[in-house]
Amino acid sequence: MSSNPPSFSDADRFLQNVERTLDNPDRPEKGESLKIGLDLGTTSIVLVALGEGNRPLAVVREFAQVVRDGLVVDFGRARLITASLKRRMEEILGTELTETAIAVPPGTGRRDTDTHRYVASAAGLEVTAVLDEPSAANLVLGLRNGAIADIGGGTTGVSILRDGQVIHTFDEPTGGTHITLVLAGHNRFSFEEAEALKLDPARSRENLPVIAPVLQKMGKIIGDGIAGYECGEIVLVGGTSATAGIDRIIGMETGKKVSVSPVPILVTPAGIALGYCKT
């Protein structure tokens, strides 16, 4: 799954198959080895299962506000949701799950990384690999030279790649939650009402002038972080990357070609599963 510049044809096909399993999961063959990835996100927790040859089998997810700016702030709730998703996935696959890979934002300290581990462990999943989020995304995209910006609910994390290798990572606390807060303040809505407004494609055009300053800030974070590095295309992943107009605004802020990956919300969770290593 690599190209330079990326065509995303292989990634697109893979992600469409991952997305399909949300409603039409597959069961593994008898004895088939599995790869499991757990994504503790700001707005949802996602568990992905792949079979041999990276065949997408199933995705389960649940809305959750247990992580803020990449840090677990509600351990008990995170554990309960993760355990529930594990049980759901086991029912779908017809087998017990005992291990998983996880990912954290770039630059996450040892203590906060350990908290992510403890959530998985408390839910019955031993962590076999810890990836940084943009690097996990690149296991799907296969970008050779450029930058991947993982814009989630709470943070914007970026990995700069040269010849397919990560040479620099950074992370700042600005993401989709900040967009929701701006919409809530502007419209005098509750957070839940503003979140629904943000996710309504029919309202994206009227939302854009209101949220543009947040998107510009994301662009500045990315632009400042890649300054001094040879960087070609910037690829956006993460749920917030689906925001209409985000590629154009970040492109203007950075002076770079910016594209949005296919099915951006599932790129990192699928990449985490690709990074799974069996003990």
BARO-251450 format. One record per residue (C-alpha): x, z, y; residue in three letters. Coordinates in steps of 0.001 Angstrom, whole numbers, padded with zeros to 6 digits, always signed. Layout:
REM residues N
XZYAla ...
END
This chain:
REM residues 279
+000000+000000+000000Met +002558-000983+002589Ser +002967-003746+005120Ser +004706-004299+008431Asn +002711-004581+010578Pro -000079-003129+008409Pro -002947-005405+007457Ser -004814-002469+005891Phe -006270-004811+003267Ser -005195-002584+000381Asp -005972+000585+002321Ala -009364-000778+003339Asp -010266-001538-000265Arg -009043+001858-001455Phe -010895+003763+001276Leu -014114+001856+000694Gln -013913+002894-002950Asn -013247+006505-001925Val -016232+006397+000443Glu -018436+004938-002301Arg -017847+008014-004466Thr -019599+010227-001917Leu -022884+008933-003308Asp -021737+007351-006575Asn -019033+009470-008200Pro -017312+008502-011438Asp -016282+010677-014367Arg -012742+010561-015688Pro -012060+009147-019122Glu -011251+011657-021844Lys -007727+012921-021272Gly -007341+011062-017973Glu -004991+012856-015562Ser -006385+013832-012171Leu -005066+014150-008640Lys -006877+016637-006406Ile -006613+017012-002641Gly -008114+019757-000463Leu -008508+019189+003278Asp -009337+022290+005339Leu -010545+020621+008513Gly -011908+021927+011789Thr -015437+020660+011188Thr -015542+020245+007410Ser -013795+021053+004157Ile -013244+018085+001839Val -012196+017898-001807Leu -011091+014529-003233Val -010461+013617-006871Ala -008512+010561-008023Leu -007944+009396-011568Gly -005103+007452-013153Glu -003846+004549-011080Gly -005273+006406-008053Asn -008797+005415-009051Arg -011266+007177-006714Pro -013560+009438-008720Leu -015380+011773-006358Ala -015513+013302-002882Val -017375+016478-001993Val -017484+017991+001472Arg -019284+020626+003494Glu -019606+021291+007199Phe -017523+024310+008138Ala -016100+025855+011282Gln -013479+028042+009652Val -010382+026358+011092Val -009467+026217+014765Arg -006513+024243+016143Asp -005214+023860+012599Gly -005362+027599+011837Leu -007719+029352+009410Val -009820+031749+011502Val -012474+032704+008923Asp -010718+033259+005608Phe -013767+034616+003772Gly -016002+031710+004680Arg -013232+029186+003963Ala -012762+030693+000501Arg -016475+030653-000301Leu -016923+027033+000770Ile -013808+025895-001085Thr -014942+027704-004240Ala -018385+026092-003932Ser -016849+022626-003537Leu -014611+023283-006549Lys -017656+024120-008680Arg -019493+021018-007463Arg -016512+018826-008239Met -016138+020363-011701Glu -019792+019597-012430Glu -019303+015993-011326Ile -016091+015474-013286Leu -017043+017541-016309Gly -013738+019392-016341Thr -012167+022520-014883Glu -009920+022150-011843Leu -006931+024463-011494Thr -004560+022761-009024Glu -004641+020913-005720Thr -002525+019521-002924Ala -003217+020613+000661Ile -002125+019510+004125Ala -001518+021221+007460Val -000922+019913+010993Pro +002691+018997+011813Pro +004776+021961+012881Gly +002528+024562+011256Thr +004511+027745+010682Gly +005144+029375+007319Arg +002600+032150+007840Arg -000234+029783+008763Asp +000686+027381+005947Thr +000534+030315+003550Asp -002986+031120+004794Thr -004102+027626+003768His -002487+028269+000373Arg -004286+031599+000030Tyr -007672+029970+000695Val -007100+027509-002146Ala -005701+030195-004442Ser -008589+032584-003775Ala -010977+029762-004704Ala -009167+029246-008012Gly -006863+026353-007100Leu -003084+026649-007330Glu -001352+024648-004583Val +001179+022203-006004Thr +002093+020320-002814Ala +001846+020913+000956Val +001901+017824+003182Leu +001649+017390+006932Asp -001581+015605+007801Glu -000301+012353+009355Pro +002214+011931+006535Ser -000627+012369+004039Ala -002535+009671+005893Ala +000423+007325+005563Asn +000328+007616+001788Leu -002891+005607+002182Val -001896+003315+005059Leu +001708+002546+004149Gly +002836+002082+007751Leu +006525+001142+007969Arg +007332+001355+011677Asn +005062+002979+014218Gly +003052+006155+014606Ala +000036+007682+012899Ile -002142+009937+015042Ala -004443+012197+013039Asp -007155+013207+015510Ile -009363+015773+013867Gly -011762+018352+015179Gly -009167+020691+016640Gly -005801+018982+016902Thr -004012+015708+017503Thr -001089+015447+015065Gly +001344+012560+015113Val +004014+011290+012739Ser +006526+008659+013854Ile +007768+006417+011069Leu +010837+004231+010738Arg +011301+002109+007624Asp +008460+004038+006026Gly +010102+007428+006564Gln +008809+010144+008878Val +011440+010810+011540Ile +009459+013055+013896His +006163+014972+013893Thr +004286+016938+016514Phe +000843+018459+017036Asp -001248+019576+020004Glu -004611+021435+020105Pro -006960+018745+021397Thr -009546+017025+019221Gly -013199+016345+018528Gly -014300+019915+019240Thr -013071+019509+022807His -015196+016358+023149Ile -018232+018308+021940Thr -017572+021095+024439Leu -017345+018601+027306Val -020620+016978+026279Leu -022260+020395+025949Ala -021163+021403+029439Gly -022130+018102+031028His -025597+017999+029459Asn -026183+021768+029366Arg -026644+021491+025611Phe -025832+023919+022846Ser -022724+023124+020820Phe -024904+021907+017934Glu -026926+019604+020211Glu -023750+018226+021760Ala -022222+017621+018320Glu -025310+015597+017328Ala -025070+013654+020593Leu -021382+012910+019966Lys -022121+011559+016487Leu -025040+009332+017592Asp -023713+005724+017761Pro -026613+004720+020018Ala -025377+007150+022685Arg -021685+006254+022539Ser -021749+004001+025613Arg -023300+006646+027863Glu -021012+009348+026430Asn -017789+007459+027095Leu -017486+008085+030864Pro -018075+011802+030257Val -015530+012201+027464Ile -012943+009739+028793Ala -010759+012515+030303Pro -010461+014146+026850Val -009504+010818+025277Leu -006994+010264+028073Gln -005485+013670+027341Lys -005131+012704+023677Met -003431+009513+024802Gly -001042+011473+027001Lys -000220+013850+024134Ile +000605+010872+021937Ile +002465+008989+024661Gly +004603+011977+025647Asp +005395+012709+022001Gly +006564+009208+021127Ile +008617+008784+024311Ala +012248+008194+023435Gly +011434+006741+020022Tyr +011145+003118+019050Glu +007489+002942+018163Cys +005402-000111+017443Gly +001725+000170+016649Glu -000180+003455+016785Ile -002770+003918+014047Val -005575+006431+014545Leu -007060+008426+011661Val -009309+011494+011463Gly -012995+011844+012251Gly -012559+011745+016019Thr -010890+008331+015726Ser -014332+006859+015096Ala -015229+007564+018749Thr -016171+004282+020406Ala -013544+003177+022918Gly -010848+005628+021828Ile -008405+002903+020790Asp -008679+001154+024159Arg -008175+004351+026183Ile -005245+005593+024103Ile -003743+002119+024289Gly -003930+002228+028080Met -002351+005694+028183Glu +000501+004848+025817Thr +001097+001188+026574Gly +001040+000513+022830Lys -001141-001495+020486Lys -003623+000968+018998Val -005871+000426+015994Ser -008314+002611+014093Val -007869+002841+010353Ser -010727+001940+008008Pro -013038+004885+007201Val -010873+007153+009414Pro -012510+010426+008393Ile -011429+009998+004745Leu -007862+008737+005259Val -006168+012140+005354Thr -008216+013789+002553Pro -007537+010785+000292Ala -003862+010878+001249Gly -003654+014551+000324Ile -004904+013684-003153Ala -002318+010898-003375Leu +000345+013501-002588Gly -000720+015764-005435Tyr +002074+016793-007789Cys +001281+018383-011136Lys +003203+021562-011973Thr 
END
